[in-house]
Structures are given as C-alpha cells and as structure tokens.
Amino acid sequence: MTRVAITGVGLVNAAVVGRTDTLARWLDAPAPGGAIALGALIDETESRRLSRVCQLTVAAARLALADAGLAAGAPLGLVVGTEWGDLRSTIEFVDGYLARGPAGLSALLFPHTVMNTMAAATAIAVTARELSLTLNAPTVAGELAIARAAAAVRAGRVEAALARGVDQLAPLLLETLGALGAGADVRGEGAGFVVLESLPAARRRGARVLGELAGAAWRALP
C-alpha cells in the first residue's frame, strides 16, 4: 500500500481565508472572524454563475492546490463532504414552486439542488479529471471525505486528491435545528481542503510534505 502525504491546505471561513502559512499565523494569535472575502479567488464570471456554497468550495480548492504547488490540469481526484449541500439554492427553488407552481421552477437553480453540485463546479474550475465523489453525512462529512480520498491514494487509484468539506448557513437551517432542540449547537460556514498525494509522487516532484496520513477508521463509508 502507498503511503499518503499531506502537501497542501486551503481554508475559506470567517476566521481564516488562506493556506498553511495563514492558518499557522491564526493559530499563533486567534482572532474573531468576520465576513468571508473571496477576493481574487473567484473571477467575475464565476461570481455571477456559481452559487455561494460553490464559490466557497472552488476558492478553498484553489488555495489548497496553490499551497501544494500543483498546477491546474495535474492528475487529480476530488472528494467533497457536505451535510446540507447547496441548501440556499434548494430552498429558493422550492419556494418558487410553492409560490407560483410549475411556472415558478427555475431551470438555473435546479442544477444547484443536486448534492454534488459543489464537486462538479470545483472539478471544472481546477480541471480535476480523476474520481469525483460527494459524501453526504451529518457532522462528519469532511472527515469521511479525507478518509475516502486517502483510501483511494493508498490503493493507487489516484496519485493526488483534494478532500474535505463545505457547508453554508441558512436562516431556515438554524430555525429547524432550534426546533429540534439543537439550537445550542455552534454552526459556521465555509470550506476547507487538503491535498493528499502518494508519498513517492510527492517526493518525485519535490513537494513540501506537511504530514502523513497513517490511517483512518470509520463505522460506515458511503
């Protein structure tokens, strides 16, 4: 089995928007978060075409690839974990139908109601042509995504993979959680990715190795 190296990190959330160095500075001196600024990570066309959660995913993926020194178009797999998917687009799509019937359904919104819309948008943005998976699970989707990607790298299915998770907040989500008795849960929104590579491949290209993923365990893997 191939050893699995971590060679890149990309984060987009209220506290940290950046790569390994940005995260290290924040860990040394944690500060309250603020509005998420995507800046140059998303171009003008993407800001119009992509939903908010897709923008977060694409931005974090680009940061992780830049941190790893992997160029767009390199052989790359993608595993995205999410609990709610593109919830805001789904709510807007359903609201249109409830308000106006079939005439209120939006062909532009419909693709964003599919759970793997973030993976699809990101695969196009970073030219990831290898396996593309979306894992949907409560609270641990991102961790499962890393475990699944590591298994693929370890088995030799891919030499490199982007993996982690993304979710966004929506008023309806917070109201529903409160009604279910989970209102005390602290929820945030954002996206994060790590680049996992086979250790031999990372060494061949002279990549900086941030760590090694020795193993992962789970009760069930989607």
Buried (B, 14 or more C-beta within 10 A) or exposed (E): EBBBBBBBBBBBBEBBBBBBEBBEEBEEEEEEBEEBEBEEBBEEEBEEEBBBBBBBBBBBBBBBBBBBBBEEEBBBBBBBBBBBBBBBBBBBBBEBEEEEEEEEEBEEBEBBBBBBBBBBBBBEBBEBEBBBBBBBBEEBBBBBBBBBBBBBBBEEBBBBBBBBBBBBBBEEBBEEBEEEEEEEEEEEBBBBBBBBBBBEBBEEBEBEEBEEBEEBEEEEEE
